[in-house]
Amino acid sequence: MEQIQHVYLDIGGLTLHIAELGKGEKGVVVFLHGFPEIWYSWRLQMVALADAGFRAIAPDWRGYGLSQQPPEPEKASWSDLISDLLGILDHFSVTKAFLVGKDFGALPAYHFALLYPDRVSGVITLGIPFLAQGNFMDKLPKGFYINRWREPGRAEADFGRFDAKTVVRNIYILFSRSELPVAGEDQEIMDLVDSSVPLPDWFSEEDLDNYGTLYKKSGFSFALQIPYRKLGGAAEIADPKVQVPALLVMGEKDYCIKFPGMEDYIRSGMVKNFVPDLEIKFLPEGSHFVQEQSPDEVNQLILSFLSSHTP
């Protein structure tokens, strides 16, 4: 961990934090985090890939971690993330890179590959496949966490009862379960986790301290906009077809596989209508946080894919 370098770039009028490691003789891999994550969630992948000869780059998205907050978070858009990613590649003079996206990080990874296929060697996503507009959200109950957090002010009030570290703790515990996070009418999402419930055994108090410190700095304002309140707001591309090779790593105990229709969409191969050159790997015990839960297994899958698509 000590060898990971940290730099700050002026991109799109904001100062973005970037963690990086490795010389990159075999190529460049850019890691795109989800929520409630930051660059730190890729620490175990960064070391493994750097040791294998790749350069690993892991930004904090704007508004997250050590990156600067936009002055008006409510005006956030997915196109901002695409522009930031392009700016990062241009700054480092990276003509082509592999993109690895986790959770909502899968959305800009695939969207970037659609817009700039000549800049992408391949796409790997964890927990989320390619999603066409409007997929899977319509049939989820009102108490589902995304529906709750899309309501202006509701998550702010819910989270505001706790410090940032406790919010992250609760979300990690909640999202590590295999059930969809759904609150009853008289509950908020934070109420779904009792304070006596321990952290997952693969997530240490030191890890939680790192997340808690950075979310104390950033807060949750931007995170509630991107992804939750801007879902469906990405510019649509007619007849999207991802032209680069791709890998989906899906934990069979990831609650996302229980989105209505999601498992059939993946297992039936319907997803390949949009991503023809797609490999799919299931991890039987994998949760929503497979890269932290099972780093050796995930690292091997990533390295195998990279070696298959590196000249």
N, C-alpha and C positions, 0 to 999 in steps of 0.2 A: 504493500500500500504506500509506503514512504516514497517509492520511486515514481509514483504518478505525479506528473507535472500539472500545474494549474496556470492558465493564462486568461486574460480578459480582452475581448475584442469589441470594437465599436462597430456594431452591425445594425442597420436600420434605425439609427438614431438612439439606440440603447447599448449599454455595456453588458455583453453576455459572458458568462463564465464557461470555460471549456476545460475539462480534464483530458489529458492525453498521455499516451505511453507507447513506446515502441518506435523502431526506426522505419518500418514499413517497406522492407525490401520485397515482401510478397504482396503488398497492397494495403489499402486503407479501409477501415471498417468504422462506420459512424453509428453510435448507439443512441437511440431515441427513447427516452424514458416515458412512463405513464404516470398515473396518480395512484397512491400518494408518494411517488418516487422522485428521485433526483439523480444526478450523475452517479452518486454513490451506489445505487442499486446495480450498477454494471461493474463494480470493482473487481469481482472475481473473474469476469469474462475478460476484462481489460488486461489483466496480468497474464492469463493463459494465452491470449492472442498475441500479445507482445512477445512472449517467450517463443511463440511459433513463427515469428518473423513478420507479423502484421503491425501496422500502426493503428492504435485504438483511440478514437476521439469520442468523448461523451459530453455533450453540452448540457447545461441546465437550460431548459426552454425559457424564453423571456417570461418574467413573472414568477419563476420558480428558483428555489435554492439561492445561489449566489449571483444569479443574473438580475439585472435591473428590472424594476416594476414599470410597466407602461403607465403613463400619467392618467390614462382613462381606461381601466381594465374592461369596463362595460362595452367598449368599442373594439374589443379584441376580435380577430378573425383568423380562420385557419390559413388564409393566404399569408398572414404575418409569419407563421411558422415555416411555410414553404420558402418565403423570401429569406428568412433567417438561415435556413439550411443551405440555400444557394450561396448566401453571403459567406458562411463558414467555409464551404468548399473553395470558393474563390479566394478567400483570404489565405488559405493554406496551399493554394495552387494545386488543388487536388482535381484532376480532370475526370476521375472516375472512382467510385467507391461502392462498397457494399453497405447497405443500410439494414440495421437491426432495430426493429421497433417492438416495444412491449406495451400491452394495454392500448391506450389511445395513441401511443407513439406509432402504432401500426398504420393509422390513418394517414398522417403526413408522409410516412415512408412510401406507401403505395401511391399516394397522390403525386409525390415528387417523381416516382418512377414513370408515371403516366405522362407527366409534363416534360420531363428531361430524361428520356430513356438512354440517351448517349452519355449521361453522367453517372449511370447506375450499373454496377456489375451484377447485382443480384439483391434480392430483398429477403430478409428473414423476419418473421413475426412470431411473437410468443403470446399465446392466449387469445388472439384476435385474428381472424382471417381477413381477406379482402371483403369489404362490405359495400354493396351498392347502396345508393340512397334509399333510406326508409326501411332497410331490413331489420326485422326482429324486435323493434321497439313498440310496435302498436299494441301487442297483446300482453304487455307487462302490467302488473297491478299498480294501482295508484300509490301504494305504500312502498314500491320498489325504490331503492336509494336514488337512482338517476332521476326518476320522476320527482322525488322530494327535493333533490338538490337543484333541480331546474327552476323551482319556485323562488323568485327573488325574495331574499331576506330569511328564508326558512333555515337553510344550512348555517347562515351567519349566526342566527339565534341559537341553533343547536350546538354548533362548535363553540360559541362564545361562553358556554357554561364551563369550559375546560381550558387548560393550557394547551399549547400546540403539541407538546410531546404526548399528552393523553389522547388527543384527537388522532394523531398518527398511530399510536398504539391500538386504539380501538378499531381503526380502519384495517390495520394489518391483520388483527385477529379475525375481524369480520370477513375480509376478503380471502382469508386462508381457508375458510370453510367451503364445503361443496354445495351448500344450499344458497339459493338466491337471497340476497339481503332485502327483506321486506318487513316494514314496520306496520304495526297495527294502527288503527285510527287514533288511539290514545298514546301513541309512542312517537318518538323521533328516532332517527337512525342510530345516534349515539347510545340510545337506551337498549339497543340490541346486544350490547357487550357489558357484562358485569365486571366490576373492577377486580374481582377475585380471579378472573380467568387468566391463566398464564400466557405469555407470548409463545408462539410456535418455537419448537426446540432448535430450529435452524436460524432463529432471529434473536440476537443477543441484546442485552441491555445497552452495550456499547453501540450497537447498530441503531437502536432506538434513540440514544442520545444524539447521534449524528443527524438523524432525520429531524428530531425535535428541535435541535439548535437551528437548523436551516429553515424549517417551517416557522419557527418563532420570528426569524428575520423576514421571511417573505410574506407570511400570512397566507390566507387561502382565497383572497379576492380574485386573483387571476385564475387560479385553479378551478374555481367554480364557473368561470366563464368558458375557459378552454380546459377540459372538453365539454362540460355538462350543458351549459346554457347556450352553447353554439353548435350543439349536435345537429347535423343536417344542414349546417350553414356553409359547407364547402362547395365551391363552384362545381357544378355537375359537368361531366365529360360524356358526350354522347357515345354510346356503345363502348364503354371502357374495356380495354384489353391490355393487360400488363405484358409487355414483350420481353421482359428479362426473367431469368430463372428465379425461383422463389422456394422458400421452405417455411412451412407452418409447424411449430412445435406446440402441441396442445396437451395440457394436463387433463387426464380423465376425471380428476376431482376438482377441476377449475369450475367455479360456479357459472362462468360465462357459457359453458357448453350447455347449460340448462336454459339459456334464452330460448323462447319458443321457436322451433325450427332450426336452431343453430347446429345441433348435432347431425341432423339429416343433411343439411346444407354442406357440411364438411364430409361426412362419411359417404354420401351418395356421389360425391364428385361434382356437384353443382357449382361449387366454388371455382372449379377449373374452367367454367364457361368464361370467367373473367381473368383467370391466371392459368393459362394452358400449361405452362412449364412449372408445375407446382409439385413439390414433394410434401407429404404430410406424415408427421411422426407423432404418435401418441405416447405419453408417459403415464403408465397406469396409476401411479401414486401422486402424480403431479397436481399441485394446487395452482392458484392464480399467480404465484410468485416462483415459478419453476426455476428461474435463473439463480435465485438465492437459496431455494430449498434443495435443489439437486444440481449444483454448479458443475460437477465433473461430467455428469451425463449431458447436460445442456452444452457445455463447452465442447465436448466431443462431437455432438451433432453439428454445432456451428462450424468447427474446424473441418469436419468431413465435407460439409457443403462448400466451404470456401476452397478447399483443395480441389474439389471437382470442377470448380468454375474459375480457377486461377490459371492463367497460361503458364 
